[in-house]
Amino acid sequence: MPEEIVPTTTTTTTTTTVPPMMIIDPKAEAHIIDAKTVRISWRNFEPQEKKYIYALQLKYKLQNEAEDKWITTPMIHRDVTSYFLHDLEPSADYVVDVLFTPPKDVPTKIVSTKGIKFKTAEKMKEDYHLQVAVEDNKVEADKSSFSFAGIPEPVTKYVHVIKIMYKSSDGEQSYSFKVPKTNHIMLDHLKPGKKYLAQLELYLTNGQTLTSNEVEFITKPAKPDTNVSISDNVISQETHINGKQAELLQSKDGTEEENRAYFIALVVVAVVAAVAAFGFILLLVLLVRRQASAKAPISRTPSESAYDNPTYKFINMFQTYDGERPEDKTNGQTIQTTQA
């Protein structure tokens, strides 16, 4: 009995090989926000890299701490390019690195090239002793300069805005806001020869408001060459007022003349339009009448019967059926009558 041969088939499967490890440089950077906050940013990954990245995390710790002290952030989407780290220690050295998580079906291990190091900012003093002093050598007739101490440098980093409150000797109170660039600040728009009492309020970047001590100063009197006599001042004021009045009157007269000319032009245009309209209507009436007279009947209409003519009726009374009157027939002869 011959041996039965059973055919067999083999199948081959092809798989795409993936690298067992990938090293990616995220190009991370640290941006210091304040003493306790830092923003970590990194580059946007390429589409080919995103195939192996499901999510990422940041791990950070103090540089002098052990390896088991790493703090890990929650999962971050692969399209996000920055993350804030809060509640850090002021004036501390940190190290941060990026952790990559691949998809579940991808066995590739992804590691970052290296971490980055940064140092947080110094903590702002919570208790400031703000002192303000008047710079006597910079007091003028209409302005005065102040200097304040007790705020760390640079001032722009710790102070948002300064409010200057001042009161003159005659009881007039005012205030002004300044954005400081240094610890020197200028107060202007003052009156000459007046005694002032000033005080500063500083609005800090940490939300605090500091109030300084009160300082007293007297502005310098106005320069003599800048003064004028009362009579000259009155004359100049009157001249200025008269000049203004003359300009107003001149402008008013010019406006009235322009309005009058404009009104006359409107009247002329209205009259011309009325005459043109009247002439057009008159011409239209004449044309209509001429057309009506041209269509009037000169002869009788065909619908009128000749029998309706009285002359015809009168002559017909004396005619016979053959067209002759009875008196015209004598002895068989016909006498022709003539109608006058």
C-alpha positions in Angstrom: 0.0 0.0 0.0 1.6 3.3 -1.1 2.4 5.8 1.6 0.1 8.8 1.6 1.8 12.1 1.3 0.2 15.0 3.2 1.3 18.4 1.8 2.4 20.9 4.5 2.6 24.7 4.2 4.8 27.1 6.2 4.0 30.8 6.9 6.5 33.5 7.6 5.8 36.7 9.5 7.7 39.9 9.1 8.1 42.3 12.0 9.5 45.8 12.1 12.5 45.9 14.3 12.6 48.8 16.8 15.7 50.0 18.4 16.2 48.7 22.0 17.3 52.2 23.2 17.0 55.7 22.0 18.9 58.7 23.4 17.1 62.0 22.9 18.4 65.5 23.7 15.3 67.5 24.8 17.4 70.7 25.1 15.8 71.6 28.4 16.1 75.1 29.8 15.3 76.6 33.2 13.5 80.0 33.6 13.6 81.5 37.1 10.2 83.0 38.0 10.8 83.8 41.7 12.4 82.3 44.8 10.0 79.3 44.7 9.0 78.9 41.1 10.9 77.8 38.0 9.6 77.1 34.5 11.3 74.2 32.6 11.0 74.3 28.8 12.2 71.8 26.1 12.1 71.5 22.4 9.2 70.2 20.3 9.9 66.6 19.4 10.0 65.4 15.8 7.2 63.2 14.4 9.6 60.2 14.1 10.5 60.7 17.8 6.9 61.0 18.9 6.2 57.4 17.6 8.3 56.1 20.5 7.1 58.7 23.1 3.8 58.2 24.8 4.4 60.8 27.6 7.1 62.4 29.6 7.9 63.5 33.1 10.3 65.8 34.9 12.3 64.6 37.9 14.2 67.1 40.1 16.1 67.3 43.4 18.6 69.3 45.2 22.1 68.8 43.9 23.5 67.7 47.2 20.7 65.1 47.9 20.9 61.4 47.3 19.6 59.6 44.3 16.5 58.4 46.1 15.3 62.0 46.7 14.1 62.6 43.1 10.7 64.2 42.9 8.7 63.2 39.8 6.0 65.3 38.2 2.7 63.8 36.8 2.6 62.6 33.2 3.0 65.3 30.6 1.7 65.0 27.0 4.3 64.7 24.4 3.1 67.8 22.6 3.6 70.0 25.7 6.9 72.0 25.7 7.0 73.5 29.2 6.1 72.9 32.9 6.2 74.9 36.1 8.0 73.6 39.2 6.5 75.1 42.4 7.4 75.2 46.1 11.1 75.1 45.6 13.6 76.3 48.2 15.0 79.9 47.7 18.7 80.3 46.8 19.0 76.6 46.3 20.8 74.5 43.6 18.6 72.0 41.7 19.1 69.5 39.0 16.3 68.4 36.7 16.0 65.7 34.0 13.4 64.5 31.5 11.9 61.0 31.7 10.3 59.4 28.6 7.5 56.8 28.7 7.2 54.8 25.5 3.9 53.2 24.3 2.9 49.8 25.8 3.6 47.8 22.7 7.1 49.5 22.1 9.9 47.9 24.0 12.3 50.7 23.3 13.9 52.4 26.2 14.3 56.2 25.8 16.7 58.2 27.9 17.7 61.8 28.0 21.2 62.9 27.2 21.8 64.9 30.4 20.0 66.9 33.0 20.2 70.6 33.6 21.1 72.6 36.7 19.7 75.9 38.0 19.6 78.0 41.1 16.4 79.6 42.5 16.2 83.3 43.3 16.8 84.8 46.7 13.8 85.1 49.0 12.5 88.6 49.4 12.7 90.1 52.8 9.3 90.1 54.5 10.2 92.9 56.9 11.5 96.0 55.2 12.6 99.2 57.0 11.8 101.7 54.3 13.4 105.1 54.8 12.9 108.2 52.6 15.2 111.2 52.5 14.9 114.5 50.6 17.9 115.3 48.5 18.3 119.0 49.4 20.7 119.7 46.6 18.0 118.7 44.1 15.1 120.8 45.4 14.0 123.4 42.8 11.1 125.8 42.4 8.8 123.3 40.8 10.2 119.9 41.6 12.1 117.9 44.3 14.1 114.7 44.3 13.9 111.9 46.9 16.0 108.9 47.7 14.8 105.8 49.6 16.6 103.0 51.3 15.7 99.5 52.6 14.8 97.9 49.3 17.2 95.3 47.7 18.8 96.0 44.4 17.7 96.1 41.6 14.6 98.1 42.6 12.7 97.2 39.5 12.8 93.5 40.6 11.1 94.2 43.9 9.0 97.3 43.4 6.1 97.5 41.0 5.1 101.2 41.4 5.6 104.0 43.9 2.8 106.3 45.1 3.9 109.8 46.2 1.5 111.6 48.5 2.2 115.2 49.2 0.4 118.2 50.8 1.3 121.9 50.6 1.2 124.4 53.4 -2.1 125.9 52.1 -3.8 122.5 52.6 -3.8 121.3 48.9 -3.4 117.5 48.8 -2.2 115.6 45.7 -0.6 112.3 44.8 1.4 110.9 41.9 2.5 107.5 40.7 6.0 106.6 39.5 7.6 103.5 38.1 11.1 103.4 39.7 14.2 102.5 37.9 16.6 103.3 40.8 16.2 104.3 44.4 15.9 108.0 43.4 12.6 109.5 42.4 11.5 112.9 41.2 8.3 114.8 42.2 7.4 117.6 39.8 4.5 120.0 39.1 5.1 121.8 42.5 4.6 125.5 43.3 7.6 127.7 44.0 8.2 128.9 47.5 5.8 126.4 49.1 6.2 124.1 52.1 5.4 120.5 51.4 4.9 117.3 53.4 5.5 114.1 51.4 5.3 110.4 52.0 5.9 107.3 49.8 3.9 104.1 49.4 5.8 101.2 47.6 3.8 98.4 46.0 6.2 95.4 46.0 6.2 92.4 43.7 5.4 90.0 46.6 2.1 91.8 47.2 3.2 93.9 50.1 2.7 97.6 50.5 5.3 99.6 52.4 4.7 103.1 53.7 7.7 105.4 54.3 8.3 108.1 56.8 7.1 111.6 56.2 9.6 114.2 54.9 9.2 118.0 54.8 10.7 120.3 52.3 10.3 123.9 50.9 10.5 124.6 47.2 12.8 127.4 46.0 11.2 130.7 45.2 10.7 131.7 41.6 13.5 133.4 39.8 13.3 137.2 39.7 13.9 137.4 35.9 11.0 135.2 35.3 8.7 137.5 37.3 6.8 140.3 35.7 4.9 143.2 37.2 1.2 143.0 37.9 0.4 145.7 35.4 2.4 144.0 32.6 0.8 140.7 33.5 -2.7 142.3 33.3 -1.8 144.0 30.0 -0.5 140.8 28.5 -3.5 139.0 29.7 -5.9 141.6 28.3 -3.9 141.6 25.0 -4.2 137.9 24.9 -7.9 138.0 25.6 -8.5 140.7 23.0 -6.5 138.8 20.5 -8.6 135.7 21.2 -11.8 137.7 20.9 -10.7 139.3 17.6 -9.9 135.8 16.3 -13.3 134.5 17.4 -15.1 137.5 15.8 -13.1 137.2 12.6 -13.8 133.5 12.4 -17.5 134.2 13.2 -17.8 136.9 10.5 -16.1 134.6 8.0 -18.5 131.8 8.9 -21.5 134.1 8.5 -20.3 135.3 5.1 -19.8 131.7 4.0 -23.3 130.8 5.2 -24.8 133.8 3.4 -23.1 133.0 0.1 -24.1 129.4 0.4 -27.8 130.4 1.1 -27.8 132.8 -2.0 -26.4 130.0 -4.2 -29.1 127.7 -3.0 -31.8 130.3 -3.7 -30.5 130.9 -7.2 -30.3 127.1 -7.9 -33.9 126.7 -6.7 -35.2 129.6 -8.9 -33.5 128.2 -12.0 -34.9 124.8 -11.3 -38.4 126.2 -10.8 -38.2 128.2 -14.1 -36.9 125.1 -16.0 -39.8 123.0 -14.6 -42.4 125.6 -15.5 -41.0 125.9 -19.1 -41.0 122.1 -19.4 -44.6 121.8 -18.3 -45.7 124.7 -20.7 -43.9 123.0 -23.7 -45.6 119.7 -22.8 -49.0 121.3 -22.8 -48.4 122.9 -26.2 -47.3 119.7 -27.7 -50.4 117.9 -26.4 -52.7 120.5 -27.9 -51.0 120.4 -31.3 -51.4 116.7 -31.5 -55.1 116.9 -30.5 -55.8 119.5 -33.3 -54.1 117.4 -35.9 -56.3 114.5 -35.2 -59.7 116.5 -35.5 -62.1 115.1 -38.4 -62.4 117.4 -41.5 -65.2 115.5 -43.3 -68.1 113.5 -42.2 -67.5 110.2 -40.8 -68.5 107.2 -42.9 -71.0 106.1 -40.3 -73.3 109.2 -41.0 -76.1 108.4 -43.5 -76.9 110.7 -46.4 -80.6 110.4 -45.5 -79.9 112.4 -42.4 -79.2 115.5 -44.6 -82.2 117.9 -44.5 -81.5 119.1 -48.1 -81.6 115.6 -49.3 -84.9 115.0 -47.6 -86.5 118.1 -49.1 -85.5 117.3 -52.7 -86.6 113.7 -52.3 -90.1 114.7 -51.4 -90.6 115.9 -55.0 -89.0 113.0 -56.8 -90.7 109.9 -58.0 -89.3 106.5 -57.8 -87.6 107.0 -61.2 -86.0 110.2 -60.0 -88.5 112.7 -61.7 -91.0 115.1 -60.1 -94.7 114.7 -61.2 -95.0 118.3 -62.6 -92.0 117.7 -64.8 -94.0 115.1 -66.7 -96.3 116.7 -69.3 -97.7 114.7 -72.2 -95.1 112.1 -72.0 -92.4 114.6 -72.1 -90.0 115.2 -69.4 -89.2 118.8 -68.5 -85.8 119.2 -67.0 -85.8 121.4 -64.0 -82.8 123.1 -62.8 -82.2 123.7 -59.1 -81.0 127.1 -58.3 
